[in-house]
Amino acid sequence: SEAATPAFTVQGLDESGYVYAIDCGTLTAGSHTLTFDGAAGNWLPDICAVGIYPTDPTEFLYPYQNEELSFEERAADLVSRMTLEEKCAQLGHNAPAIPRLGVHEYYYWREGAHGVVDQGKATSFPVSLSISNSWDPEMYNREAEIISTEARVKNNQYDLNYWSPTINMARDPRWGRNNETFGEDPYLTSQFGTAFVNGMQGDDEKYLKTISTLKHFLANNCEYERQTGSSEMDEQTLRDYYSKAFKTVVQDASPGAVMSSYNATTVTRNGEKLWDYLAQPANGNILTDLLRSNWGFDGFVTGDCGAIGCLNGEAFKRSLFPDAEKLSDVPQSATVAKAIQAGNELDCGNVSTKYAMEAVELGYLSEDEIERALYRVFLQRFKTGEFDNTDVYRNYTEENDLETDENVAVALEAAEKGIVMLQNTEDENGETLLPLNNDGDLNIALIGEMASQTYIGDYSGTPTKNVSPYDGLKQEFGEDNVHFLGHAEDDDVLFNIRSITLILTDGSERAVDLSKPEEVSGSYRTGLSRRNFDSRIR
């Protein structure tokens, strides 16, 4: 610099992707040597990139670092600077860092349908099916705001993609995952889905609080053969029922991501097939024509976990390559190309990262198509403020914002509003059983071991403030009035039999001494199956 006392900042990256900056202050004009001495300490380990530039904030190394540009311009610039190898590595849910570009490693698979999952202490809310019983989307929006706040406590700047909510239609109680949904009504589902996405993504004019991901798109309502089967319907059913909630939430709440489902779909119009057995992760009719072109979706699509790999199965592969003489001659890289070209940008798994390079080399996929996919992914990451020097959504703390009494109060409100009373009949005196009269004369019996447990459902967090039915009733009505029956505690005497003689199938006998409880395991069987012996008591 020709200035008499220039001010300089040194910015660098270590191999983990951690970005640091050193204010060198003012220096005299001329040349200066900056030495990094690794032996002097571990505060700057493994230096792999250094940039020295004036501290004037209008000076940038690359356009994507310029916060005055649009997120679209910055995302396009960043992705364009990646090598093909770096681009391919970013196609999976567990993406590595790119230190030379300041790209941090990123884990996309986060869950938060009714509380932050698998990240330790967090407020736990009722499952979605219970929430829908409340008919209160405003309350659900407040719940989602709490979940996204606790998500920011856990992940202040990175790993902010949450795969929720589930807005599939619950068509059959035998599905086994109906508790993740809001029921069978598209309108009700869309209202709760919109409220959740808005709460998760925040209300800042510039930044997203988290990235909310709608799942599973679409007609994913059966666990049986979901990775090989096809959901069949006419076009009206597709548009007015199975996709209706997705359309409303996409257009009203602008979610940052959508998850494609495992299953294929077969759709007809006036009896004629529009497409047959086409797997959702590679279905351009759904992911591009309907979702993007028709509805205006501008986020990214991730496949369900392992779904890109399922495309290599015979049933799905046949529909993707109907002209192939031998499916075995079609490499898996070709199925990966089909998914990316259809509009499925991210793979929950490592199949895309493993085969994308081969797909380019064999001519099934172009580098431009990979770049388009990553642009859509990184655009959402830019929107979270990941690459910006901002305090928006970054000042939450565990002490002030994680599983607070206020948060738990909303969870209690949601639980109470989700209870549906089917009947409370008056007796001959005009009295009803509920509400219970806490006058000290009650004699309440709880039957079964679940009474002492707090069941919080699928995709649940780890709340520390739990109350079981047994504990709650004791607090409300007094310990002497509540009796827990039909269960066994560790110190309970299960029986007074001193010994059992087992007669094995070969005719030999084996005596078991039950007078020493430390040597037996109650009623559990270990080592022998029931069919291998008869027993008699003496």
KOLVEXTOR-126413 format. One record per atom (N, C-alpha, C): x, y, z. Coordinates in steps of 0.02 Angstrom, whole numbers, plus 50000, padded with zeros to 5 digits. Example, Ala and Ser with C-alpha at 12.3 -4.5 7.8 and 13.67 -1.06 7.14 Angstrom:
! KOLVEXTOR-126413
506604971650390
506154977550390
506604983550390
506424988850354
506844994750357
506455000250394
END
This chain:
! KOLVEXTOR-126413
500424994150000
500005000050000
500445006250000
500215011449967
500595017649966
500425022150024
499905020250063
499725024350120
500275024350172
500325029750209
500855030350259
500765025250315
500145024250336
500005019450390
499415014950369
499525010450323
498975006150300
498755001250355
498114999650355
497834994650401
497684988250363
497894982650392
497804976250357
497464971150401
497084966750369
496784960950402
497034954650366
497214949650406
497394943150378
496824938350392
496564935350338
496034930350346
496284923650323
496134918450360
496374911850341
495884906350357
496064900450337
495654894450349
496104888850372
495864884850420
496234878850435
495904872950401
496174867050408
495934861350369
495224859250389
494994861150447
494314859450468
493804864150438
494044869450403
493594874350375
493454880250420
493784880450478
493674885950524
493984892350496
493594897650495
493824904050468
494064908550526
494644911450518
494894915950569
495124922450536
495154927650574
495384934050549
495834937350601
496374940350579
496844943550624
496904950950602
496764955350648
496844962450634
497574964350648
497934965950595
498634967550602
498744974850622
498204978650625
498284985650644
498594989750587
498914995150604
499234999350554
499974997750548
500214997750488
500914996250474
501215002050434
501865002550437
502195007550396
502205005250324
502255009950279
502265008150208
502865003850193
502794999350146
503344994950128
503134987750132
503624983350130
503494976150132
503564973450202
503134968650219
503144965550285
503064958050277
503374954350322
503314947050322
502904944850382
502394940850369
501984938050422
502144930650428
502364928650486
502584921650496
502104917950541
501884912150518
501474907650559
501924902150586
502004901950650
502444897050681
502024891750715
501934885950683
501524880650711
501794878050776
502444878550786
502744875950848
502604880550907
502384886650893
502284891450947
501634890250985
501204886250959
500564884850993
500074881750945
499504879850970
499014876450928
498414880950911
498494887450918
497934891850905
497824893050831
498304891650788
498224892050716
498504885650684
498174879950694
498444873650668
498324872850593
498764869450560
498654867150492
498424872650444
498804877950440
498624883450395
498624880850323
498074881950288
498054879650218
497844885050169
497634890850195
497454896350150
497494902850188
497804907750158
497864914250190
497734919750138
497334924650157
497234930450114
497384936750153
497774941250125
497944947550157
497644953150115
497234957250147
496894962450109
496754968350155
496634974250127
496474980150168
495834978950208
495794981950267
495214980950310
494604984850286
494674988750234
494094992050205
493574986850186
492974986950214
492484981650202
492244981350130
492404986250090
492194985950020
492654981549979
493204979250008
493674975049973
493524967749989
493464963449938
493304956449948
493764952149906
493874945949931
494264941249892
493864938749832
493234937049844
492794934349791
492104937549796
491734937849741
491074940849744
490604937549794
490654930949804
490184927649850
490294929849922
490854933149936
490964935750003
490684942850012
490444945749959
490184952549961
489454952449983
489314954550042
488634954350070
488164959350037
488434963749997
488004968549963
487694965549900
487964959949877
487664956549819
487074952249842
486654950249795
486084946049812
486314938949829
485904935349866
486064928449881
486124924349817
485714925949767
485734922249704
486414923149670
486654929349668
487304930749636
487864927249675
487824927449739
488364924649781
488374917049777
487774913949778
487754906649773
488024904249706
487834907649653
488084905849586
488844906649582
489104911949610
489824913149608
490204907849647
489954906249707
490304901249748
490324894449714
489754892149690
489734885449659
490174885249596
490204890849559
490604890949498
491354890149512
491564891749573
492274891349591
492474884449617
491994879949624
492154873149647
492404869049588
492874864549603
493084859749552
492534854549544
492564850649492
492074845349481
492074840449540
492664838749564
492714834149620
492384837049682
492484843549694
492184846849752
491414847149744
491184848349684
490464848549672
490144841749687
490444836449662
490164829749672
490144828049746
490644830149784
490664828649855
490124832249895
489844837549866
489334841549901
488624838949889
488544833449853
487874831049834
487554826649887
487904825049941
487634820849993
487434824750055
487084821350102
486834824850161
487374826350212
487944823250205
488504824450251
489084827350211
489024833750195
489484836850147
490134839150181
490704837850149
491344839950179
491474847350169
491954849850207
492154856750201
492574857750137
492564863950113
493024865950059
493424871850087
493964870450122
494334875750158
494554881550114
494764880150053
495034885550012
494504890649993
493864888649997
493314893249980
492934895550042
493144893350101
492804895350161
492134891850171
492044885950140
491424882150146
491514877150204
491074877750253
491104873450312
490784866650296
490994861550331
490654855150325
489924856050346
489484852050317
488774853250329
488404846650333
487984846050386
487584840150397
486854842050388
486544839450335
485874841650317
485324837850354
485474832050381
484954827750410
484814829650482
484404834650491
484154836550557
483404835550558
483134833750616
482424832650624
482144837150679
481514839450669
481234843850720
480474844250717
480134838650701
479414838850692
479054841050755
479284838850813
478974841250876
479504842150930
480064844950909
480634846250952
481274844250918
481824847550936
482474846050906
482684838950926
482884834950876
483014827850886
483754826350887
483944821750931
484624818850932
485174823950942
485024829250979
485544834150994
485534836051067
485324831151109
485324832351180
484694835851204
484744839051260
484184842351294
483794846851246
483134846151247
482704850451205
481994849551228
481584854651216
480874854251232
480534849251185
480114844951212
479744840151172
479014841851172
478724842251112
478014843851103
477634837551082
476964837751085
476574832051062
476684830650988
476554824450967
476624822650897
476114826350855
476244826550789
475834830650744
475104828650745
474944822250749
474254820150748
473874822950809
474204823250865
473904826250924
473814833750914
474324836950884
474284844150871
473674845850828
473534841650778
472974843150733
472314843050770
472274839250825
471654839150864
471514845850898
472014850050903
471924856550937
471554861450893
471574860650827
471284865350779
471554872450792
472204872850809
472484879250829
473164880350795
473164882250730
473794883550695
474214888950727
473904893950757
474284899450789
474714896650845
474434892150885
474824889050938
475404885050908
475264881550853
475784877450821
476344881850793
476164887650770
476674892350747
477134894350804
476844895550863
477264897150921
477704891350940
477444885250934
477854879350947
478454879050899
478314880150834
478854879950785
479374885350797
479154891250820
479634896550837
480104894250893
479834890650941
480244888050996
480724882850969
480484878350927
480914873050900
481484876150860
481334881150819
481864884250778
482354888150822
482114891150875
482564894550922
483034889550954
482774883850977
483194878751008
483664875650956
483434875450894
483874873050840
484474877750832
484354884150837
484904889050833
485364888750893
485094886850951
485524885751009
486004880050994
485744874750962
486154868950948
486634870150889
486394873650838
486774874750777
486734882150760
487214885850785
487174893150781
487224895750710
487634892450669
487774895150602
487714889850548
487844883550565
487854878250515
487334872950532
487254868150486
486814862350497
486114864450516
485824869050478
485184871950495
484604869450452
484704863850418
484184860950377
483794855750417
483144856850426
482734852350467
482204848950424
482194842250426
481754838450383
481074837450417
480684842650416
480024842650444
479684849050419
479004848850412
478544843950438
478354838550388
478034833150414
477744828050372
477024830050356
476864830950292
476194833050274
475864828050226
476054821750232
475704816550194
474994815550222
474564812950180
473884811350201
473874804650237
473544804350294
473494798250333
472884794350311
472964790150260
472394786750231
472184780450267
472644777250302
472514770650331
472844770250399
472454768550452
472754768150519
473294762750526
473324758250477
473824752950480
474514755150454
474544761350429
475184763750402
475744763150454
475594764950515
476094764450568
476454770950582
476374775950538
476714782350548
476214788150546
475594786650559
475084791850557
475204797250609
475544795450663
475674800550715
476114806250690
476474805150635
476894810450607
476484815450565
475874813650547
475464817750503
474954821850542
474584825950505
474044829850535
473354826950519
473354820850493
472724817650478
472614816850403
471974816050384
471804814250315
471514820050275
471484825950304
471174831650270
471694836350241
471684837650176
472184842050145
472164849250171
471574851950184
471534858850206
471814859650276
471604855350322
471864855750391
472624854850391
472854849950353
473574848650349
473954854750322
473674857950271
474014863750242
474054869550292
473544870450333
473554875950382
474084874750435
474124868650460
474644867050509
475334866950478
475394864450417
476034864450383
476304871450371
475864875950350
476064882850338
476284886250403
475894885050457
476074888050521
476754885550545
476894879150534
477534876350556
478114879250517
478054879350451
478604881850409
478744889150426
478234893150434
478334900250451
478704900950518
478514896750567
478854897050631
479574894650628
479704889650588
480384886950582
480844891750544
480584895050493
481014899150450
481064906350473
480644908450521
480714914950550
480384920550509
480414926550536
480084932150505
480564937850486
481224936350486
481694941550466
481634942750391
481704948950370
481614950650300
482164947950256
482744946550284
483314944350244
483514937150256
483524935050319
483814928550335
483294923450357
483434917050341
483034911550366
483304909450434
482854907850478
483054905350544
483304898150539
482924894050505
483144887350485
482844885950416
483044880350386
482754878150322
482254872650338
481624873750325
481114868850338
480994864650275
480934858050284
480884853350228
480224849550231
479804850550181
479184846750177
479324839550156
478984834850188
479074827850168
478414824050178
478334818350143
478744815150092
478364815950027
478644818949977
478304821149916
478344815849862
477804812449844
477134812649873
476834805649869
476204804949897
475834798649899
476254793249934
476594795249987
476994790650027
476584788850089
476184783650084
475704782050137
475714774750155
476234771250138
476264764050152
476984762050161
477144758950218
477824756650230
477994750450189
477474746350175
477584740150138
477774741650066
478334739350045
478584740149977
478654747449957
478744751850006
478794758949988
479414760449947
479924756149951
480544757249913
480544753549846
479994750149831
479954746549767
479274747149734
478764749449770
478084749449744
477874756149715
477274756149685
477014762149653
476324763749681
476194770149694
475544772549715
475154774549653
474564771449643
474174772449582
473584777049595
473464781749549
472924786549558
472794789949491
472204793349486
472094797549428
472354804549441
472384808549389
472694815249396
472314819649444
471654819149446
471274823349491
471434821649564
471494815249579
471674813249647
472374815749665
472824815449616
473504818049627
473484825449645
473114829349606
473124836549616
472684838849674
472104835849683
471634838249733
471724835049801
472084829549804
472164826249869
472884825349889
473254821149854
473924819449877
474424825249874
474334829749827
474804835349822
474524841949846
473894842049866
473564848449882
473904852149940
474044848649994
474364851850051
475064854350033
475434850449994
476104852649973
476054859149933
475584859449887
475504865449847
475364871549890
474894870849937
474704876549979
475294878950021
475644874350052
476204876250096
476774879350055
476914876549997
477434879349954
477264886549935
476654887749916
476464894349892
476344899449948
476144897050007
475984901650062
476564902650110
477034897950113
477564898350164
478274898050135
478344896350070
479004896150037
479524892050076
479404885650089
479904881550123
480544881250083
481104880650118
481744880550084
481904873950050
481544868650069
481704862050040
481084857650041
481104852649998
480584847349994
480944840749989
480694835650023
480984828950019
480554824549974
480864821749923
480514816949880
480464810249916
479924806649902
479794800349936
480114794549899
480134788749933
480424782749902
480014780249844
479354780149852
478914776449808
478874779249737
478644775049692
478474777349625
477744779449624
477534782649569
476834784149559
476634782049488
476014780049483
475704778549419
475084782849414
475064787449365
474534792449362
474184791949294
473514792049297
473114791549236
472684797749226
472504798949163
472034804249145
471544801249094
470904801249112
470384798249069
470564791049050
470844787549098
471004780549087
471674779249053
471994784449028
472644783748996
473204785549044
473734781749043
474294782949089
474704788949066
474784793849111
475244799349098
475954797049110
476054793149162
476684789749174
476554783549217
477014778949214
476894772549247
477514770449287
477414769249352
477934766549396
478564770849396
478474777349396
479044781849394
479214784049466
479814782249488
480024783649556
480074791149569
479824793349626
479784800449641
480454804049639
481014801149663
481644804849661
481894806249590
481604802849540
481814804049471
481214805849427
480694808549457
480084810149421
480064817549406
480274819349346
480284826349327
479584829349320
479084825049307
478394827549304
478184830649370
478434827749425
478254829949492
478734835249518
479394833749514
479894838049545
480034844449506
479954844149441
480104850149400
479464853349374
479054849449337
478464852349306
477954854849357
477784850549406
477264852349454
477544856949509
478084854749541
478344858349599
478644865049581
479064865249530
479414871449513
479024875749463
478864872749405
478564876649352
477854878749369
477464874249399
476764875649413
476674879549478
477014877449531
476914880449597
477404886049613
477974886449578
478444891849591
478944890349647
479054884049664
479534882249716
480234884249695
480624887449741
481304889549724
481824886949772
481654881849811
482144878849857
482494872949825
482724868249865
483034862249838
482654856149861
482764850649824
482434844249839
482964839349863
482824836049919
483244830649942
482864824149937
483194818849921
482864812349922
482804809849993
482314805450005
482284802050070
482914797850078
483054795750138
483694792550152
483754785750117
484224785450071
484324779350031
483914779149968
483494784249956
483034784049899
483404784149832
483954787849828
484324788049765
484614781149750
484834777649802
485084770849793
484534766049770
483914767249793
483354762849774
483204763349699
483404768649666
483284769249594
483634763749555
484134760649585
484504755349551
484154748649555
483584748349591
483194742249594
482854740849528
482694734549516
482454732549449
481804736049430
481314736449476
480664739349458
480734746649439
481094750449479
481174757649464
481624758649402
482124754549396
482594755349341
482264754049274
481804749249273
481464747649210
481064753549184
480734757249229
480344762949207
480784768849186
481384769249215
481844774649198
482194773349132
482294767049116
482664765149055
482254759849017
481674761848990
481224756948958
481524753848895
482004757148865
482284754548802
482904750348813
483124749648874
483734745748888
483604738348876
484034735248837
483964728048824
484114723948886
484614725948922
484794722648985
484894727949039
484494727649092
484554732549145
485234732049179
485524726149179
486184725349210
486724729249175
486584731149112
487084735149075
487024742649091
486494744549126
486404751649143
486754752849210
487274756849212
487644757949275
487254762049325
487434761449388
487084765349439
487184772849430
487734774749400
487844781849388
487304784749343
487014780649300
486474783049256
485844784749296
485704780849348
485114782249390
485224788649431
485844789749452
486004795949488
485884801949442
486094801349380
485984806649331
485244808049322
484844802849318
484114803649310
483824807749368
484044806449429
483784810049487
483964817449483
484584818949471
484814825949469
484464829649412
484404826449355
484074829749298
483334830849310
483024826549351
482314827349366
482174832849416
482704835049451
482624840349501
482714838049572
483044832449582
483204830049650
483934831749663
484044837349698
484724840049703
485164836449754
484884834449810
485294831749865
485114824549878
485594820649898
485504813549914
485604812549989
485094810050023
485204807850092
485544801050089
486184801150085
486584795150074
487214797150039
487564792250011
488204793649977
488214791049906
487634789249879
487614786449811
487774791849760
487474797749767
487614803149718
488334805349722
488604805949782
489304808049789
489774802749760
489564796549763
489994791049739
489984790449663
489404791649632
489334790149561
489254796349516
489214802349543
489114808149501
489694809249452
490304808449477
490884809349433
490874804349375
490714798149390
490664793149338
490114794849288
489554797549314
489004799449270
489224804749220
489644809449242
489904814549197
490384811449146
490814807149170
491314804049127
490994799649073
490434796449091
490094791949043
489584795649000
489484802149013
489044806048972
488314806048992
488154803149050
487464803149073
487264809849104
487754813649127
487624819749165
488154824849146
487964831249147
488444836549133
488644840149197
489214843449196
489434847349254
488954853149266
488674855849213
488194861349220
487584859149259
487364852949249
486774850449285
486934849549360
487534847449375
487744847049445
487784853949475
488044858749438
488114865549462
487424868649476
486944867149432
486264869649443
485974866849508
486094860449520
485834857349581
486144860549643
486804861549642
487134864349701
486974871749710
486834875249656
486624882249663
485984882549705
485514878049692
484884878049729
484994876449803
485454871849816
485604870049885
485954875849922
486474878549891
486864883849924
486474890349929
486004891449885
485584897449891
485234897549958
484974891849980
484634891450044
485124892250102
485724889550095
486224890450147
486424897750154
486494901250097
486634908450101
486074912150137
485454909950126
484884913350156
484874912650232
485214907550260
485244906950332
485764911550363
486144915150321
486674919550346
487324915950360
487384909850337
487984905850351
488624909350330
488614912750274
489214915850247
489264923250262
488844925750307
488824932950322
489064934350393
489294940450401
489474942950467
488854946250497
488434942250529
487794944850554
487654941850623
487274945550662
487054943150727
486334940450725
486014940950668
485314938750663
485264931250678
484844929550726
484724922650747
485334919250777
485844922950798
486444919750825
486574921350898
486094924550930
486214926551000
485824922451050
485564916751028
485204912451075
485694908451117
485504907051180
485934903451225
485554897751258
485924892851281
485604887151315
485264889451379
485574893851415
485294896051478
484634899851469
484584903951418
484004908251410
483464905451364
483654900551321
483184898751268
483054891251261
483394887051298
483334879751288
482914876651344
482364873551325
481914870151372
481764874551433
481594880651420
481424885251474
480724883651500
480544886551556
479874885551583
479344888151534
479504893551500
479044896351451
478944891551392
479484888351371
479434883451316
479024877451337
479144874951397
478784869151421
478044870751431
477894876951448
477194879051456
476814878551390
477154880151335
476834879451269
476734872051252
477214867851271
477134860651260
476534858051300
476454860451361
475884858451401
475224860851370
475234866951346
474634869651312
474444865351252
474954863451213
474824859351154
474554852451174
474824849651228
474594843051250
473864843451273
473704848651311
473014849251336
472514850451279
472714854451229
472264855751174
472194849851127
472654845151131
472624839351087
472204833651114
471964834151176
471554828951206
470834829551181
470554824151157
469864824051133
469444819551178
468934822351210
468494818451252
467904815951210
467844809351205
467334806551162
466654805951198
466674804951264
466044803951300
466134805551373
465644808751402
465634810251474
464904810351496
464604804551498
463884803851506
463654805451578
463084808751583
462794810151648
462474803851677
462534803051743
462184797451774
461474799451793
461124795251831
460434796551847
460334802751890
460874804851922
460834810951963
461064817151925
461204816351861
461424821951821
462154823651830
462544819251860
463254820451871
463674816651820
464264819151808
464724815951761
465364813951798
465704809151768
466324806751799
466874812151796
466904815751740
467404820951732
467094827751737
467424832751764
468104832151792
468114828651859
468664825251874
468724821851938
468714826951995
468374825252047
468304829652105
468864828152154
469314832752162
469894831752205
469694833352278
469294828852307
469064829952376
469394825252425
469894821452402
470254816952447
469944810052453
469364808852423
469034802452429
469134798052368
469524800352320
469614796452258
470064790452271
469934785152233
470354779152236
470514777352163
471074779752139
471254779252069
471734773452058
471584769152010
472024763451994
472294764451923
472944763851915
473274763951850
473514756851835
473344754251776
473494747351759
473994747251701
474534743551709
475004742751654
475634746851661
476194744351636
476844747551647
476914754251611
476514755551559
476574761951524
476374767851567
476004766551621
475784772051664
476354775751697
476924772551703
477504775851734
478004778451684
477834778251620
478284780451567
478004786651532
478464790551504
478274796251464
478424794551391
477924792751353
478024790951283
477974797251241
478494798851205
478504805251169
478504804451094
478464798351069
478344797350998
478964797150955
478854795950889
479404795650841
479734802450833
480364802350811
480744808450798
480704813250857
480824810650916
480774814750977
481464816951001
481464822651035
482074825151066
482204821751132
482584825151174
482774822351239
482584827451293
481944827851310
481744832551362
481984830251430
482144835051472
482344833351541
481774834351590
481244837751568
480664839051611
480094834551589
480074828451618
479574823551600
479104822151658
478474820951643
477984819051693
477584813151666
477624807351699
477234801551678
476524802251702
476044798351675
475354798451701
475334796951777
475734792251799
475744790451870
475984796351912
476544799351892
476814804951930
476334810951930
476034812251872
475584817951867
474954817151910
474674811151910
474074809951951
474234810252025
474824807852044
475024808352114
475094815552135
475384819752092
475454826752109
474774830152116
474304828152075
473654831352073
473184828952129
473204822452144
472704819552189
473004816552253
473674816652259
473984813952319
474194806752309
474774805152337
475064798552326
474634792952354
474284794252409
473874788952441
473254787252401
473064791652356
472444790452318
472564787552249
473194786552230
473364783952163
473754777552171
473514772152139
473814765552148
474024762952079
474654760952075
474944758552013
474954750952015
474534747851975
474454740551975
474694737651909
474794731051910
474954727551848
475644728951822
476114730151867
476794731351845
477254728751899
477894728851885
478394726451933
478974731351937
479164733051998
479754737152009
480354732452022
480954735252022
481554731152029
481564727352095
481284730252148
481324727052214
480694723152232
480224722452185
479624718652199
479754711152201
479414707452245
479434700152246
478914697652197
479134694252145
478684692152092
478304685752110
478614681252148
478284675052168
478654672252228
478344667452260
478664664452319
478874657252306
478984655352244
479224648652227
479974648552238
480204643152273
480914642852289
481324639752233
481034635052195
481424631952142
480964629252088
481244628552029
480884625651972
481334620351940
481044614751922
481414609551886
481184609751814
481644610751769
481504610851697
481644603851669
481164601151632
481254594751598
481394596351525
482004595051502
482204596651434
481944591451385
481974592851321
481704588351271
482064581651268
482694581551291
483054575151291
482914570951354
482464573351397
482284569751456
482674571451518
483214575151510
483614577051568
483274582651606
483474583551669
483174588651711
483694593951729
483434600051738
483874605451760
483504609351814
483804609551873
483494613151929
483734620351930
483264624951943
483414632051947
483224634352017
483714636852055
483604639252123
483374646552120
482764647752143
482484654452142
482534658052208
482884655052255
482944658352320
483484663652320
483874663952267
484394669052261
484234673452200
483874678852212
483624682752156
484164685852112
484774686552141
485294689452100
485524684752044
485304678452048
485514673651998
484984672151945
484394675351949
483874674151900
483664680751869
483274680251816
483084686251779
482324686851774
481984685551829
481254686251829
480934681551779
480514684351737
480144680251689
480484679951621
481074682951613
481404682951548
481724676151535
481754674351472
482084668151452
482764670051423
483284666651443
483944667851416
484254661151399
484464660351338
484824654251319
484364648651296
483744648151321
483284642851302
482644645951275
482374642851224
481724645151199
481184640951231
480584643651234
480034640251270
479894633451240
479954632651177
479774626351146
480264620751162
480834622351190
481344617251203
481254613551269
480774615751310
480684612351374
479984613151401
479804608551444
479204609251484
479434610851555
478994613151598
479204614751666
478684612151715
478914610251773
478464608551826
478714611851890
478264613751934
478434617151996
478394612252053
478874612752099
478874608252158
478964612352221
END
